[in-house]
Amino acid sequence: MTKGEALFREGQRVTGIYYVISGEVKALRHTSASDEAVMVRAKAGELFAESAIAAPRYTCDAMAVKPSELLFLANEDLDQALSDSEFTKALFLANAANARRQCSRYERVRLRSARDRVLHLLACESGPDGIFHWPAPLTELAVELALEPETLYRVLRELETANEIIRDKRSFRRIS
């Protein structure tokens, strides 16, 4: 898939789930104000659209954030794969990780201050090394945090100036 290419559209029949081999995809809805609301993001090594198997039709649009390679698992193949206990366990763990990320995302966008949203992101989504890597332009991160890009840039600059974070382009680490 190329950047910006649609994977599926709202209202299309659900036919299976995806595994992201490389790249990144997102599911989004369009608000009445014509804004995008990112519902889910998946990057290499993650499942995508697995929640859709509980519905007959997709409830949002999906598109590639950057060039991506996906593996498609049709509903019929998924039924067969679920008889393999290792696959079932891996699917269960992937869904648990996705649920945790979704809960964190929901909690984060309910925070009032942009500073709190950025610090919450670092606390919840940083890797074991304490570093949060963002693979896309910072304007995409602003959308993820439900902030205007200018607000995100200002907050990052303020956190750097206050020596609360170290930033290297699209990577961040909290100091304190």
C-alpha positions in Angstrom: 0.0 0.0 0.0 1.1 3.5 -0.7 0.9 6.4 1.8 -2.7 7.6 1.9 -4.1 4.6 0.1 -7.5 3.4 1.5 -7.6 -0.1 2.9 -11.4 -0.1 3.4 -14.2 2.5 3.7 -17.0 2.9 6.2 -19.9 0.8 5.2 -18.0 -1.9 3.3 -18.6 -5.5 4.3 -16.1 -6.9 6.8 -14.2 -9.8 5.2 -11.3 -10.3 7.6 -8.5 -8.8 9.6 -5.0 -7.6 8.9 -1.5 -8.1 10.2 0.9 -5.2 9.6 4.2 -6.5 8.2 5.7 -3.1 7.7 4.6 0.5 7.7 1.6 1.9 9.6 -2.2 2.1 9.1 -4.9 4.0 10.8 -8.7 3.8 11.2 -10.5 7.1 11.3 -13.9 8.7 11.4 -14.8 12.1 10.1 -16.6 14.3 12.6 -19.4 16.7 11.8 -16.8 19.5 11.8 -14.9 17.7 9.0 -12.1 16.8 11.4 -10.4 13.4 11.6 -10.8 11.3 14.7 -8.2 8.6 14.7 -9.7 5.5 16.2 -6.9 3.0 16.0 -3.3 3.0 14.7 -1.3 -0.2 14.0 2.3 -0.5 13.0 4.6 -3.4 12.1 3.9 -6.4 14.2 0.4 -5.5 15.1 -3.1 -6.6 14.1 -5.5 -4.2 12.5 -9.3 -4.2 12.1 -9.7 -7.2 14.4 -12.5 -5.5 16.3 -14.4 -5.3 13.0 -15.0 -9.0 12.9 -17.8 -8.4 15.5 -19.7 -6.3 13.0 -21.0 -7.0 9.5 -19.7 -3.7 8.1 -16.7 -1.4 8.8 -17.7 1.6 10.9 -14.8 3.8 9.8 -12.3 4.4 7.0 -8.8 2.9 7.0 -5.7 4.1 5.2 -2.0 3.8 5.1 -0.1 6.4 7.1 3.0 5.5 5.2 4.0 2.8 2.7 2.8 -0.5 4.2 2.8 -4.2 3.7 -0.2 -6.1 5.2 -1.1 -9.7 5.5 -4.9 -10.3 5.1 -6.6 -13.1 7.0 -10.1 -13.7 5.6 -12.9 -14.6 8.0 -12.9 -18.2 6.8 -9.2 -18.6 7.4 -9.5 -16.9 10.7 -12.1 -19.5 11.8 -9.7 -22.3 10.8 -6.6 -20.6 12.5 -8.5 -20.3 15.8 -8.3 -24.1 16.2 -4.5 -23.6 16.7 -3.9 -22.8 20.4 -0.7 -20.9 19.7 -2.5 -18.7 17.2 -5.4 -18.2 19.6 -3.1 -17.2 22.4 -1.2 -14.8 20.2 -4.5 -13.2 19.0 -5.7 -12.9 22.5 -2.5 -11.2 23.7 -2.6 -8.9 20.7 -6.1 -7.9 21.5 -5.2 -7.3 25.1 -2.4 -5.0 24.1 -4.7 -3.1 21.7 -7.3 -2.7 24.4 -4.7 -1.3 26.7 -3.6 1.2 24.1 -7.2 2.2 23.4 -7.9 2.7 27.1 -4.8 4.9 27.4 -5.8 6.9 24.3 -9.3 7.5 25.7 -7.9 8.5 29.0 -5.3 10.8 27.4 -7.7 12.8 25.2 -9.9 13.5 28.2 -7.0 15.3 29.9 -7.5 19.1 29.7 -4.0 20.3 29.3 -1.8 19.6 26.3 1.2 19.2 28.6 -0.6 16.5 30.6 -1.5 14.7 27.3 2.1 14.7 26.2 3.4 13.5 29.6 0.7 10.8 29.7 1.7 9.6 26.3 5.3 9.3 27.5 4.3 7.5 30.6 2.0 5.0 28.8 3.5 4.4 25.4 7.3 4.6 25.9 9.3 1.5 25.3 11.2 -0.4 27.9 14.1 2.0 27.3 11.8 4.9 28.3 11.9 6.3 24.8 8.7 7.1 22.8 9.2 6.8 19.1 6.8 8.4 16.7 7.2 7.1 13.1 5.1 9.8 11.3 5.2 13.6 11.1 4.5 15.4 14.3 1.3 16.8 12.8 0.0 13.2 13.0 1.0 13.0 16.6 -1.0 16.2 17.2 -4.0 14.5 15.7 -3.4 11.5 17.9 -3.4 13.8 21.0 -6.4 15.9 19.8 -4.2 19.0 19.7 -3.5 21.6 17.1 0.1 21.1 15.7 1.2 24.5 17.0 0.1 23.6 20.5 2.0 20.3 20.4 5.2 22.1 19.1 4.9 24.7 21.9 4.4 22.1 24.6 7.4 20.1 23.4 9.5 23.2 23.3 8.4 24.1 26.9 9.1 20.6 28.2 12.6 20.7 26.6 13.4 24.1 28.0 12.3 23.0 31.4 14.6 19.9 31.1 11.7 17.6 31.5 12.2 15.8 28.2 14.9 15.1 25.8 13.8 15.2 22.2 15.4 13.9 19.0 13.2 14.7 16.0 10.4 12.1 16.5 11.7 10.4 19.7 11.1 11.7 23.2 12.3 10.6 26.7 11.2 12.0 30.0 14.1 13.1 32.2 12.4 13.3 35.6 
